[in-house]
Amino acid sequence: MATTAAAPTGFPMTGVAYAGQIQHEYMSLHKLSVCGNCLALGFQKPLKRCNACRLVDYCSRECQREHWSKHKAFCNMVQGKGPKNGYLSKLKTPEDIFKVLIDSYRLRVELDHTHREENHGIYADGKLSEGLVWAAGDASDDFQKYLDLTEQSGVLPEWWRFENRMECLAEAVDKKNEDSIYNPLDQEQLMTKYEGDVAIRNALCILAELIVGYEGKGRATDGKWFNQFQEHLDLNSNERARLIAGTVEAVKNAGIVPESDG
């Protein structure tokens, strides 16, 4: 029976990761980040970012060392280091992988709907943007296309088989399951759902980009797209401001900075 190909070592960095670093820097500046290990808040203790991924903070070297075994796979995925399937391969059970794949899909559906005005899955309206790799149709068709692209992307463990795909699909379409693809993902509960994993939202977004691409038109095959994306954000202050607008609003709502800031 067909298996997934071995994941390549080294792969393009993602736009999601770079955008996340910009947003995270703003949150850290205003002391709204959290220690990745003990969950100490930035306004309670001074925090320093991981120099490698720049998406997770720590209150001490002890916390960073203690958390490394959990953080390593995510950190490498952000940097495009190691095997492409390293993040999913470190999960303990097939059920854990099913959960992450389903939630990466659900989160991408939500973000496409709210930020890109691209409606697929539970929001399908039959008007997909030109070039989008998502299948037109209901959520089941959409998710099966996502699984097709996942199996082509190299992010799956080498032991993945057709049987695993069918088990994942059954879990995803079970309407009795509150975490099925027919229910919107509650982003505010993600960290709680994943037992205090402060990086889980970024991890799900990065996985989805490795599967379908930043713009949903196919994944990057080399670093050219990322270099152009990074240069675009670095040179375009308006685009950077638009990108972190939600983060700025969250900081303002937390009462950390005056309305004129940002």
Secondary structure, DSSP 8 states (H G I E B T S, - for coil): --------BS----HHHHHHHHHHHHHHHTT--BBTTT--BTTTS--EE-TTTSS-EESSHHHHHHHHHHHHHHHHHHHT-SBTTHHHHTSSSHHHHHHHHHHHHHHHHHHIIIII----GGG--S---TT--S-SSSHHHHHHHHHHHHHHHT-S-TT--HHHHHHHHHHHH-TTSTTSTTS---GGGHHHHTTT-TTHHHHHHHHHHHHH-TTSS---SSSHHHHHHHHHHHH-HHHHHHHTHHHHHHHHHTTSS-TT--
